[in-house]
Amino acid sequence: MAEIKLAAEARTEFGKGAARRIRRDNKIPAVLYGHGGDPVHVTLPGHESMLALRQTNVLLNIDVDGKGQLAVAKDVQRDPVRNTIEHIDLQVVRAGEKITVDISVNIVGESAPGTIHLVEEQTLSVEAEATHLPEFVEVSIEGLEAGAQIHAEDVALPAGSTLLTDPKAVVVLVTEPRGEAGDDDADSAESPAEASSES
């Protein structure tokens, strides 16, 4: 994935009041940390940052006073009502280094007729090179019958990624729809009542 460049400004004001002023200016308070250095507090452009973080595990090039710094978003705080970004924690990374990230599980295909699938693990934790972070993995359920299970160790990971999730963890379970047997029982239970009411 190509890196996305964001122009940042050094931040000298702190606290809730300063953060509100930053957001009113359509900017986002953020902090850069990692590799033993002191945390660097910055503000990021609001619109560009929102667009960039629509992608999962995007590699960012944070330009502070003309000096670029590669980073990935490790924590994004959002307003629960407006879904706007309120603060971003950025982990500094270097080319060639490996970091831990969560990648989404995308289901493809359809299981056998009369079955449904349950996604038990929405994401998998992997170790991957910081400059080549995967966004997702595809898991095919095409034609799988009821009772079939796909474990984390069965999932084909992108090249260069190492699985950290428990290999035996069930990612997808194929089963029959719940409630069908219960519906039949309910129907049979109602029959005597219906018969007595009719008599």
Secondary structure by P-SEA (a helix, b strand, c coil): cbbbbbbbbbbccccaaaaaaaaaacbbbbcccccccccccccccaaaaaaaacccccccccccccbbbbbbbcccccccccccccbbbbbbbcccbbbbbbbbbbbcccccccbbbbbcccbbbbbccccccccbbbbbcccccccccccccccccccccccccccccccbbbbcccaaaaaaaaaaaaaaaaaaaac
